[in-house]
Amino acid sequence: SPSEEAIQYVRTHDLKPYIGRAIERGDIVRGMSKEDVQFVKGDPRSIREREERTVWVYGTTTRIYFKNGEVVDH
């Protein structure tokens, strides 16, 4: 079940329903903002700029790709 903090985050942000559900599950999905990802995953270990995309790196294997401020792949 989602944490009280996750429920409060979803309630206080204007999110598409599928993004709200993902946040409550602790998942990352396409269309999330950088703020949404930071809420779920915390601060990235590093941030890289690659052509038109920004890559947030977590640990040794997790990469989250943003284009125009939204998740496009992970």
C-alpha positions in Angstrom: 0.0 0.0 0.0 1.2 3.5 -0.7 2.9 5.6 2.0 1.1 8.6 3.4 3.8 10.8 1.9 3.1 9.3 -1.6 -0.7 9.8 -1.2 -0.1 13.4 -0.1 2.2 14.0 -3.1 -0.4 12.7 -5.6 -3.2 14.7 -4.0 -1.3 18.0 -4.1 0.0 17.7 -7.7 -2.0 17.8 -10.9 -1.1 14.4 -12.3 -2.5 12.1 -15.0 -4.1 9.1 -13.2 -1.6 6.6 -14.4 1.3 8.7 -13.1 -0.4 9.1 -9.7 -0.8 5.3 -9.5 2.8 4.7 -10.5 4.0 7.1 -7.8 1.9 5.3 -5.2 3.5 2.0 -6.3 7.0 3.6 -6.3 7.4 3.0 -10.1 8.8 5.2 -12.8 6.7 5.5 -16.0 6.9 7.5 -19.3 5.5 11.0 -18.9 6.7 11.6 -15.4 8.3 15.0 -14.6 11.7 15.3 -13.1 10.0 16.3 -9.8 7.9 13.1 -9.9 11.1 11.0 -10.4 12.9 12.8 -7.7 10.1 12.1 -5.3 10.1 8.4 -6.1 13.9 7.7 -6.5 15.6 10.6 -4.6 18.5 12.6 -6.0 20.4 10.9 -8.9 24.0 10.0 -8.5 24.8 11.9 -11.6 23.1 13.8 -14.4 24.4 13.7 -18.0 23.3 15.7 -21.0 23.2 13.6 -24.2 22.1 15.3 -27.5 18.4 16.1 -26.9 18.0 14.0 -23.8 19.0 14.3 -20.1 20.1 11.1 -18.3 19.7 10.7 -14.6 21.9 7.9 -13.2 21.0 5.9 -10.1 23.5 3.3 -8.9 25.3 1.3 -11.5 22.5 0.0 -13.6 19.5 2.4 -13.4 19.2 5.2 -15.9 16.2 7.4 -16.5 16.0 9.4 -19.8 14.2 12.7 -20.1 13.3 14.7 -23.1 11.6 18.1 -22.7 11.4 17.5 -18.9 9.5 14.2 -19.1 10.5 10.6 -18.8 10.9 9.0 -22.2 12.7 5.8 -21.2 14.1 4.0 -18.2 
